């Protein structure tokens, strides 16, 4: 069995669908988790303002009819940060998400940036989101990172959901969306992004390269997001999975799901 078949054959989508029966409860669990880590998060926010200013390129794809949604997300991320943030947005063309991201960043000199932040328009982010995301990534030398999902969030895998009392975890897997952060050390290997219509399998490829390069990857629980739309709800999931299988096979990816998800260690 190829690693891609192994990965996609065990879906956790039922977690996402069943959650609607318990939405009020999950929101209460998120409130409790916020309260449990309030002091640690307060300390982290203070410490985050003390790290050197980082040069960040925020990139996104503007979906027709959802321009206001993306503007809302970007405004929230830009607020109250001491980091040097530039924005590269492109209007969606009829190609894959990361083909569009390639279009968005092509006119920017990536050598000027320490980080590339890729965001979608269907998320809610907390206060001090960028400061916390960068603080834990910078402090723990993470080369690829993502914010955790809240309990009341559309997510695909348990490993990307927030963990109780955790601020940050080192993982063997980081999902490509709805928000991901790449350090400049990854740019040569990962950019330009491969042409994949639905981008499935790209995060497995990232995990494969990270293992070969010795890069640390992680999920930041201190800055949890709420993903507002179902994952893969607007296209043929079978075609996306088949595309991923072909892509991973062509790149000699041998990682299996158990290997990626087997790394999940609290670091803060």
Secondary structure per residue as TSV (DSSP state, phi and psi in degrees):
chain	resnum	aa	ss	phi	psi
A	1	X	-	360.0	130.5
A	2	X	-	-71.4	157.1
A	3	X	H	-60.3	-33.4
A	4	X	H	-68.7	-41.8
A	5	X	H	-63.4	-43.1
A	6	X	H	-57.0	-40.8
A	7	X	H	-70.4	-48.1
A	8	X	H	-84.8	-11.9
A	9	X	T	-79.1	-18.2
A	10	X	S	-112.5	90.6
A	11	X	-	-87.9	143.3
A	12	X	-	-106.1	19.8
A	13	X	H	-60.8	-26.9
A	14	X	H	-63.5	-29.2
A	15	X	H	-61.1	-43.3
A	16	X	H	-66.5	-43.7
A	17	X	H	-72.4	-40.0
A	18	X	H	-70.3	-21.5
A	19	X	G	-60.2	-24.8
A	20	X	G	-64.1	-23.1
A	21	X	G	-69.6	-21.2
A	22	X	G	-125.5	26.4
A	23	X	H	-59.9	-43.9
A	24	X	H	-61.8	-39.4
A	25	X	H	-64.9	-42.7
A	26	X	H	-64.0	-36.6
A	27	X	H	-64.0	-38.9
A	28	X	H	-66.2	-37.1
A	29	X	H	-64.8	-38.2
A	30	X	H	-63.5	-41.3
A	31	X	H	-62.0	-43.7
A	32	X	H	-64.2	-40.0
A	33	X	H	-65.4	-39.4
A	34	X	H	-61.7	-42.6
A	35	X	H	-66.0	-39.2
A	36	X	H	-63.1	-32.7
A	37	X	T	-108.2	12.2
A	38	X	H	-58.0	-46.8
A	39	X	H	-65.9	-45.7
A	40	X	H	-62.7	-39.3
A	41	X	H	-68.6	-36.7
A	42	X	H	-61.4	-43.8
A	43	X	H	-64.9	-39.6
A	44	X	H	-65.9	-38.4
A	45	X	H	-62.6	-40.9
A	46	X	H	-65.7	-45.1
A	47	X	H	-65.9	-34.0
A	48	X	H	-64.0	-28.1
A	49	X	T	-78.2	-8.0
A	50	X	T	-98.7	-12.1
A	51	X	S	-76.3	155.9
A	52	X	-	-57.4	144.6
A	53	X	-	-59.5	130.9
A	54	X	-	-104.3	141.2
A	55	X	E	-86.5	118.5
A	56	X	E	-125.0	134.1
A	57	X	E	-106.0	112.6
A	58	X	E	-91.0	126.8
A	59	X	E	-128.9	147.9
A	60	X	E	-159.4	165.2
A	61	X	E	-112.2	127.2
A	62	X	E	-89.4	113.1
A	63	X	-	-86.2	128.2
A	64	X	T	-54.7	130.8
A	65	X	T	91.2	-11.4
A	66	X	-	-123.4	25.9
A	67	X	H	-60.5	-39.5
A	68	X	H	-66.5	-33.6
A	69	X	H	-63.8	-45.8
A	70	X	H	-66.3	-40.8
A	71	X	H	-60.6	-37.9
A	72	X	H	-63.1	-45.1
A	73	X	H	-64.5	-46.6
A	74	X	H	-62.9	-42.3
A	75	X	H	-59.4	-42.8
A	76	X	H	-65.4	-39.1
A	77	X	H	-68.7	-38.3
A	78	X	H	-71.5	-28.4
A	79	X	T	-60.2	137.3
A	80	X	T	54.8	41.7
A	81	X	-	-119.6	144.2
A	82	X	-	-95.5	3.7
A	83	X	S	-82.7	156.6
A	84	X	E	-87.6	101.7
A	85	X	E	-113.0	126.4
A	86	X	E	-114.8	154.9
A	87	X	E	-120.7	132.1
A	88	X	E	-126.1	106.0
A	89	X	E	-120.3	140.4
A	90	X	E	-128.8	149.2
A	91	X	E	-73.9	138.7
A	92	X	-	-60.5	127.7
A	93	X	-	-102.6	163.7
A	94	X	S	-76.0	54.9
A	95	X	S	-135.6	-179.3
A	96	X	-	-66.1	162.3
A	97	X	H	-55.4	-47.9
A	98	X	H	-80.4	-17.8
A	99	X	H	-64.4	-41.0
A	100	X	H	-67.2	-37.9
A	101	X	H	-63.5	-39.7
A	102	X	H	-56.0	-43.1
A	103	X	H	-63.2	-38.4
A	104	X	H	-67.3	-37.3
A	105	X	H	-99.1	-2.8
A	106	X	T	-61.4	-29.2
A	107	X	T	-88.7	6.3
A	108	X	S	-110.2	139.1
A	109	X	-	-82.8	101.2
A	110	X	G	-65.8	-18.5
A	111	X	G	-63.6	-17.4
A	112	X	G	-84.4	-6.4
A	113	X	-	-118.2	144.3
A	114	X	S	-86.2	-27.3
A	115	X	E	-140.0	148.9
A	116	X	E	-118.2	123.4
A	117	X	E	-111.6	118.4
A	118	X	E	-105.7	125.2
A	119	X	E	-130.7	149.6
A	120	X	-	-100.7	171.7
A	121	X	S	-93.7	-2.2
A	122	X	S	-110.9	46.1
A	123	X	E	-131.6	154.2
A	124	X	E	-112.7	131.0
A	125	X	-	-116.0	151.2
A	126	X	-	-78.9	171.7
A	127	X	T	-62.5	147.1
A	128	X	T	59.2	29.2
A	129	X	H	-57.0	-54.8
A	130	X	H	-64.9	-41.1
A	131	X	H	-58.7	-45.0
A	132	X	H	-70.5	-42.2
A	133	X	H	-60.1	-45.8
A	134	X	H	-72.1	-36.7
A	135	X	H	-59.5	-51.2
A	136	X	H	-71.1	-34.4
A	137	X	H	-67.3	-44.1
A	138	X	H	-68.1	-45.5
A	139	X	H	-64.3	-36.6
A	140	X	T	-105.0	14.8
A	141	X	T	56.2	42.2
A	142	X	E	-82.8	131.9
A	143	X	E	-94.7	-27.8
A	144	X	E	-135.0	128.7
A	145	X	E	-146.7	164.8
A	146	X	E	-150.3	155.2
A	147	X	E	-74.4	148.6
A	148	X	E	-70.2	158.1
A	149	X	E	-85.2	143.3
A	150	X	-	-65.2	165.9
A	151	X	S	-63.8	-35.4
A	152	X	S	-95.2	67.3
A	153	X	S	-148.3	145.6
A	154	X	-	-71.4	114.4
A	155	X	-	-139.5	158.8
A	156	X	S	-97.8	-28.5
A	157	X	-	-139.4	147.5
A	158	X	G	-61.4	-34.6
A	159	X	G	-64.8	-23.5
A	160	X	G	-91.5	-6.5
A	161	X	B	-78.0	151.4
A	162	X	-	-60.2	149.1
A	163	X	-	-108.7	140.5
A	164	X	T	-59.7	128.7
A	165	X	T	68.2	8.9
A	166	X	-	-99.4	147.5
A	167	X	S	-104.2	-36.3
A	168	X	E	-158.3	149.0
A	169	X	E	-133.1	144.1
A	170	X	E	-87.6	127.9
A	171	X	E	-127.8	170.2
A	172	X	S	-102.0	9.1
A	173	X	-	-151.6	136.0
A	174	X	-	-133.9	129.8
A	175	X	-	-79.1	152.8
A	176	X	S	-73.6	-14.0
A	177	X	S	-164.3	169.5
A	178	X	S	-82.3	-7.9
A	179	X	E	-139.5	130.7
A	180	X	E	-143.8	154.1
A	181	X	E	-127.7	127.8
A	182	X	E	-119.0	132.1
A	183	X	E	-81.2	156.4
A	184	X	G	-59.1	-26.4
A	185	X	G	-63.9	-17.5
A	186	X	G	-92.7	-13.5
A	187	X	H	-59.3	-44.6
A	188	X	H	-61.5	-38.1
A	189	X	H	-81.3	-31.6
A	190	X	H	-106.5	-18.6
A	191	X	-	-119.0	134.5
A	192	X	S	-68.8	149.4
A	193	X	-	-69.4	145.1
A	194	X	-	-60.9	153.3
A	195	X	-	-84.9	104.5
A	196	X	-	-132.8	121.9
A	197	X	S	-57.3	-43.8
A	198	X	S	-111.4	-3.0
A	199	X	-	68.8	5.5
A	200	X	T	-63.8	139.8
A	201	X	T	92.1	-15.0
A	202	X	H	-65.9	-39.1
A	203	X	H	-69.8	-29.1
A	204	X	H	-67.6	-39.3
A	205	X	H	-62.6	-41.6
A	206	X	H	-59.5	-45.0
A	207	X	H	-62.3	-38.0
A	208	X	H	-61.8	-48.7
A	209	X	H	-65.9	-39.8
A	210	X	H	-60.6	-41.4
A	211	X	H	-64.5	-42.6
A	212	X	H	-66.6	-36.0
A	213	X	H	-89.5	-11.6
A	214	X	T	77.1	25.7
A	215	X	-	-77.9	141.5
A	216	X	E	-87.0	137.4
A	217	X	E	-122.5	156.5
A	218	X	E	-164.5	165.9
A	219	X	E	-117.8	129.7
A	220	X	E	-98.9	106.2
A	221	X	E	-77.3	-20.9
A	222	X	E	-72.5	-13.6
A	223	X	E	-128.7	59.3
A	224	X	E	-70.9	142.7
A	225	X	E	-108.2	162.3
A	226	X	E	-114.5	113.6
A	227	X	E	-86.9	124.0
A	228	X	-	-92.3	-12.6
A	229	X	S	-125.1	152.7
A	230	X	-	-61.2	149.3
A	231	X	T	-79.0	127.9
A	232	X	T	65.9	29.6
A	233	X	T	-87.2	-2.5
A	234	X	T	-119.6	12.7
A	235	X	S	-153.1	174.7
A	236	X	-	-76.8	106.7
A	237	X	H	-65.0	-32.3
A	238	X	H	-65.2	-42.7
A	239	X	H	-64.9	-38.9
A	240	X	H	-64.5	-42.3
A	241	X	H	-66.4	-41.9
A	242	X	H	-63.7	-39.6
A	243	X	H	-62.2	-39.0
A	244	X	H	-65.3	-42.4
A	245	X	H	-60.3	-45.2
A	246	X	H	-64.9	-43.5
A	247	X	H	-61.9	-48.5
A	248	X	H	-65.8	-39.4
A	249	X	H	-63.1	-39.8
A	250	X	H	-68.4	-21.3
A	251	X	T	-103.8	9.2
A	252	X	T	65.5	30.8
A	253	X	-	-75.6	127.2
A	254	X	-	-116.1	-2.8
A	255	X	-	-63.1	141.0
A	256	X	-	-112.1	164.6
A	257	X	H	-55.9	-44.0
A	258	X	H	-61.4	-34.4
A	259	X	H	-67.8	-45.0
A	260	X	H	-67.4	-49.0
A	261	X	H	-79.6	-8.2
A	262	X	T	-75.4	-13.9
A	263	X	-	-101.0	110.3
A	264	X	E	-159.0	73.3
A	265	X	E	-111.4	128.5
A	266	X	E	-66.9	130.1
A	267	X	-	-119.0	-7.7
A	268	X	-	-158.5	360.0
